[in-house]
Amino acid sequence: MKTNTFPVPIPKGDYTICRLAAGLTLSTSEQSWLNKAPSGVPLHSHSVTIPAVKAGDRVLVAWIQSEAVVIDVIEKS
C-alpha cells in the first residue's frame, strides 16, 4: 500500500485493515412498531457482504500512532 502523505510502499504485514473493510458478511434486519408482528420479530432481514480491499483500490487511511489503518474503500479498482 502507498498513501498520498507517505509515498513509500507499506508492506502488507505493516498495516491493519478495519474489520468493516476486510470482506465480512453482516446480518441486518428491519423492525417496525406499526406492524402487528410479535415484539422482536423482524419484518425483513438479509446478509450484506462488504467487499474486501484489493490492490489498486483507493482507501481511507488513518494513522494510529505509527501504524496505517485502512478504514474504508473509497473507490474500487
Secondary structure as GFF3:
##gff-version 3
##sequence-region A 1 77
A	DSSP	three_ten_helix	12	14	.	.	.	ID=ss1
A	DSSP	beta_strand	15	17	.	.	.	ID=ss2
A	DSSP	three_ten_helix	19	21	.	.	.	ID=ss3
A	DSSP	beta_strand	25	30	.	.	.	ID=ss4
A	DSSP	beta_strand	44	49	.	.	.	ID=ss5
A	DSSP	beta_strand	58	64	.	.	.	ID=ss6
A	DSSP	beta_strand	67	75	.	.	.	ID=ss7
###
